[in-house]
Amino acid sequence: MIKDIPQELLKAFTEEGHYYTSYPSLNHWTEDFKHPQYMRALSSFIGANKPLHLYLHIPFCAKLCFYCICNIVISNDRAKIQHFLDQMLKEIDLLHWAYPYPNIKEIQFGGGTPSHLDQKQFKQLCDKLNELVDLKSLDEVAMEIDPRTVTQDDLRHYASLGVTRISFGIQDFDPEVQKAINRVQPPEMIDALLTDTRSLFRGVNFDLLYGLPLQSLDTIQKTIDKVLQFKPDRITLLKYCHAPDVRRHMKLIKESDLPQNLSEMFVHIVQTLLDAGYVWVGLDHFALPSDSLAVAVSRGTVGRTFNGFTPGRVRDMIGIGPTTTGAFGRTYCQAQYELTEYYRSIAKGEFPILRGYTLSDEDLARREVIFSLMCNQFADPDPTFFEKELNTLSRMPQLVKIERGHVTVTEHGRVLLRNICKVFDNKDVRPEHHKIAQKSIVRRVA
């Protein structure tokens, strides 16, 4: 069982390292990749007509959560939010012009808090997207929700426009922890929202964080007990990243309140979810057996994108909005962080590209192995090309099994999956790189 993992192995759990939502990781991308390079990459990709995931980043939030490391703007000024939306609609027009018939299969609204758009604004956005693709024909339309700022009527509105999956940023249910992170949302609030509306959606996700101030194994267990009462279709379990030098508002969290036993917390939560019948996906995702993500585990088709683990229906991704990341073909790219720069690019009729990267053949080979390990816990690396890496792994019998070059991650190795993948990462990894990567995070924390 996972809970029986030896303590000596857990010492490596909190080592610095990437979560490999891409390879090479974002800190290796270069700023000589701008709109012209993006257009050339897009043009070469269009002919492939591969299925696409479209991610839209709405940076506005109604309130500041002290733990948040995402690119956000705290504002309740409807005119300011509308101005942003007007520019985003223009960027969608740019995409439509550059890529007239994109084979979009999935859409995700993230942020920030996309539910901070009012009903009229969200309909504007959906109407524009319907010029690209019929939202109601897609495999999935997902949306992040801040439960503190929506009503049942809002949820019905989202469903009527084609949203099929909603994700609540729960983080923790303990009242004292919620106060410490400035996100008070009791379980009763979630229950009131989902009553009579849950059946409108194919899936409900809960995002949870461990490592938050005032958390303990006892409070974590009580939170998980409450989560299991709701029985969300998926759970994403992320580690709080305390980086006050990157996000100054994190200084509002007392470092003395942060728990130190993160590896124990992670193992405890994983074991509890497994005992409750959830399927473990990759490193930090969990799904009910009937969910498409769990089905993908049984089929060996799990995928990896900047938004986490996916059922693998779509491998290529295009981003719309500030800080969004794209990954299609051999290309990685990221949009501008600052709204002023974002607006300036849109005004010039250009995609707001800040930086990018073109993968080499070696990059592709390493990414394939790393993603295979992350998604399905096995890989078949070329024994000639990866001789050094296989020799290194052979000295980790508690983490992996190697038979005829075939690498399989052990049950205990799942906990140290990042450390295993790091063996195949030949890029220079230094602490300052992690600060760059942290500053660029656009992971969903609604």
N, C-alpha and C positions, 0 to 999 in steps of 0.2 A: 504494500500500500504506500501511497505517497507520504503519509505521515511518518513512515518508518525510515525516511531518508536520513542517512548518517549526518551528524552535526558537522563533521569535518568537510563534507561536501558543501554545506550551506554557507561556508565562509566566503565562497566565491560568488554568492548570489547578488550582492550589492556592488560588485566591481563595475567600474565605468565601462560603458559600451553601448553600442547602437541596438535598436530594436528591429533593424533591418526591414523597415517598410519600403526601402529601396536599397539597391546596391549599384554603384557606389553611393554612400550616404551623402546627404545634402551638402555637408561641409566641403565636399570635393568638387562641387559644381562651380562654374566660372562665370564671371560677369561680362565676358566678351560674347555671351549668347543673349541676343536681344530680339526685337521684333523681326528683322530680316532673317535671322537664323531660324526663328520659330516658324516663319512662313515657309521656308524651304523644307524644313522637317515635316510640316503639316502636309505640304504638297506631295512629298514622296510617300507619305503614309496613306493619303486619301485613296489611292488605287487599290490598296489592300482590302478596303471595305470591311474591316474587322469590327466586331461588336464593341461598343464604347460605353463607359461609365462617365456620366457628366456630374461633376461636383461643383456646387455653387456655395460660395462663402459670403455670408451676411455678417459683418463684423459687429453689429450693434447689440448691446445688452441693456436691460433696464437697470440692473444693479451690478455692483462689483463683487465677485466671489474672490476671496483672498487667495485661494489656491490656484487660480486660473493662470495658465501659461500661454493661452491662445492669443491671437491677434484680435483685440476687441476695442470697441469704442463705447463708452458708457454715455448714453444719451436717450432722452425721451422726447427730443425735439422732432416732431413729425415732418417738418419742412426739411430738416437736415437729412433725415432718413429717406425722404422722398427724393431728394437730390441724388443721394447715392443710388437709389433704385433706378432713377432715370439713366445714370451712367452704366449701370449693370445691363439694362435693356439694350443700350447701344453696343455693349460688348457682345451680347448675344447676336445682335445684327451683324457684327463683324465676323463672328464665327459662321453665321449663316452664309455670308458672302464668300468667305474663304473655303468653306466646306458645305456646299449646298445640300448634300444629302447624307448627313452623318448617320451611321448605323447605331444610334443610341438605343441601348437596351435597359439601362438603369440610370436613375437620377437620385442624387442625394443633396438635400438642403442642410448645410452645416453653418457653423459660426464660431464665436458669437452665438447669437440666438435668432434663428430664422423665424421663430414664432413671435419675435418682437415686431415683425411687420404686422400692420393691422390687416383685417380681412380684405379690404379693398386693394391694398398694396400687394398682398400675396396673390390675389387673383390677377393683378396686372402682370406679375412675374410668370405665373402659370400660363396666361394667355400668350405671352411672348414665346415661351418655350413650346407651346403648341404649334407655333409656326415652324419649328424645327422637327417636332415629332409629336404624335398623339400620346399624351401622358398616360391615358387610360389603356393604352395598348402595351405598355412596358412591363418587363418582368418584375420590376420593383421601383417604387418611388418612396424614398425614405426621408424622414424629417426629424431633426432634433428639436426637442420641446423643453422649455423652462416651465415646469408645472406651476410656478408661482404667478405666472402672468397670462395664463390661458383659462378658458372656460370650456365646458362641454360643447357649447355652440361653436367655439373655435375649432375643436376637434372634428365636429361634423362638417364644418366648412372645408377643412383640409381634405377629408375623405371624399367630399363631393367633387373636388378638383383633381383627384387621382392619387393622393397619397395613400400608400398601402402599408407602410411600416413607420411607427413612431418610436423615438428613443428619448427616454427621460433621464436627465442628469441627476440621479439620486444621490450619488457619492456616499452618503451615510445617513442613517436614521436617528442616531443618538442626538438628543436635544443640545447637549453641551458641545459636542463636536460641531453641530450645525451653527451654533452661535460663534464658535471660534473661527469658522471659515466664512461667516456672513452669508449663509445660505439656509435659512430656516424654512423647512417644508415638511411638516409632520406626515406620517403615513395616511392620516385621515384625508389630507389634501389629495394625495394620489388616488386613494380609493374613490373619492367623490368624482374625480375626473374620469376614471375608467368605468365606473358603474354606468351601464346603458350605452357606452360608446366603444368598448373594447372590440366588440364583434364587427365594427366598421373596418377594422384593419386586419391584415393577414398576420402581423406580428407586432409585438411590443418588446422593446429592448430597455434594459436598465444599465446605466453606467455606474460603476462603483469605484471608489478610490480607497486604497489602503496606504498607511503612512501619514495620515492626517493628524493634526494636533489633538491631543487628549484621547486618541484611540487606544484601545487595549484589546487583548484577546477576548475579554469578556464583552466589551461594547461591540466589537466586530461580530461576535456570535449572535448578539441580540439583533443587530442590523440584518444579518443573513437570515435569521429566523423570520423577520418581518418580510424580507424580500421573497422568501419561499412561500409565504402566504399569498402573495400576488402571483407567483409562478410565471414570471415573464418568459417569453419565448427564447430570448437571448440575454446574456449577461456579459458585459465587458468589464474586466477587472484590471484597473490600471494603478500603477504606483505613483503616488504624489511626488512630483519633482520640485524640491525646494530650491529655488534659484533667485534669491532676492537681488543678486547683482544683475540679473537679466530682467526680472519683473519686480520693480520697486515696491509694489503694493504687498508683496509677500513678506515684507518687513513687519507687516501688521500681525503676522503669525509668530508667536514666541518659539524660538528654536528649542527652548527648554521643554516645551509641550509636545515636541515631536517624538513619536515612539522609536525605539532603536531595534526592536525585534522584528524587522520587516520580513525576513525569510520565514520566520515562524508564522507570522500573520498570513503570508501568501500560501504556505503549505496547508495551514488550518482551513482557510477559505476554500481552497481547491478540494481538499478532502471532503469538506461539508457538502459542497455542490455535487461532487461525484456520488456521495452517499444518497443525495436527494434525487438522483436519476439524471442529472445533466451530463451531456457529452462534452468532454474537454476538447476544444478546438485550438490547435496551435499552441501558443503560450498562455494567452490571457483572455480567451473567449470561451463561452459556454453556451450550449443550446439544448433545448428539449429534443428528445429523439425524433419528434415529428417535424422539427424545423428544417428548412432547406440547408442550413449550415451543418447540422448534424448528419443529414443525409449525405452531404458532400464528404464528410469524414469517412463514411462507410464505402463511398465510391472512389476515394482517393483523388478528389477533384478540388480540394480546398485551394483558394487563391489568396494572394497577399497584395494589398494596395496601401496607399498612404492612410486610408481610413480603417485599416485593420485587416482581419481575416474575412474572406468572402466565400460564397458557395462556388466560386470559380467560373461562373457563367461568362464573365467579362474579365479580360486581363489588361486592357488598355484604358487609359483615363485622361480626360481633359478637364481642366479647371476653369471656372469663371469667377472673377472677383479677386480682391486683394489677397496676397500671400498664398493663393491656391497653387498646388503642385500638379503637374501633368506628367504622365508616363505613357508614351505610345511608341511602338517600334523600338528603335535604338535611342529614343530621345527622352530626357528628363528636363523639366523646366519649372520655374517658379515665378509667380507674379510679384509686382511691387508690394512692399509692406505698407507704405504711407498712402493715405487717401489722396493727398495732393498730387503725388506722383502718378497714382492710378488715374485720377481725373485728367491729368495732363496728357497721358498717353491716349486715353479714349478721345479726347478733344482733337488729337492729331490723326485719329483714325487708325491707331496702331494697338496691337495687343500689348498689355502692360507688363512685358517680360523683364524681370530683374536679372535672372541668371539661368543657366542651363548646362546640359552635359550630353555628349554623344558617346554611347557605350561602344567600347572596342569588342572584338571577338572574345578576348580574355574576360572582360567585364561580364559579357553575356554568359559565359561558361560558369563563372563564379556565382553570378546571380542565380542561375538555374539550380546549382547545388544548395546555396543558402536558402532559397525560397522553398525548395523541396524539403529540406530539413525543418524549416519553420512551419510549413503547412501540413506536411504528412509524416514527419519524423523519420524519414528514410531518404536515401540518395544513392545514386550510382555514379560517383565521380570517376572520371577517366583515370585509371591507376598510373598511367604514364605521366600525365600532366600534373596530377595531384599526389605524386609519390610522397613529397615532404609532408603534406597535410594528413595523409593516411597514416604515416608513421607517427605523427603527433597524436592522432586519435587512438592509435593502438595502445597508447600509454594511459588511456582513460577508460578502462574496462567497466567501471561503475556507471559511466555515462552513455557509452555506445558499444554496440556489438558489430564487428566487422567480419563478414564471411565472403570470400572471393571478391573483395572490393566493394561489396554491398554494405552500406552503413545504415544501421538501425538504432534509433535512440531508445535507451532503456526507460523504464517508468520513472526512475529517479533522474535520469538525464533530461526529462521534460522540464524539470524545475530550472535547470541550467542550460536551457536551449540556446540562449544568446551566447553563452560561453562556447558552446560547441560550434555555432555558426562563425564565431570570431576566428576560428582556426583557418577558415577559407577566405578571410578578409585580408588581402595583401596591401591594403591602403594604410598609410601612416595614421595611427589613432593616438591623438594627444588630448589632454584635458581641455585645452582651449577649443578644440574642435567640437567638444560636447556643448560648450557654451553657445557656439554658433548654431549648432543643431537645435538646441533648446529654444533659442530666440525665434526659430523658424517653425516651431511646432504649430500645426493647424489641426491636431487631433481633436476629435469631437468631445467637448466637455460643455454640454448645454447649460 
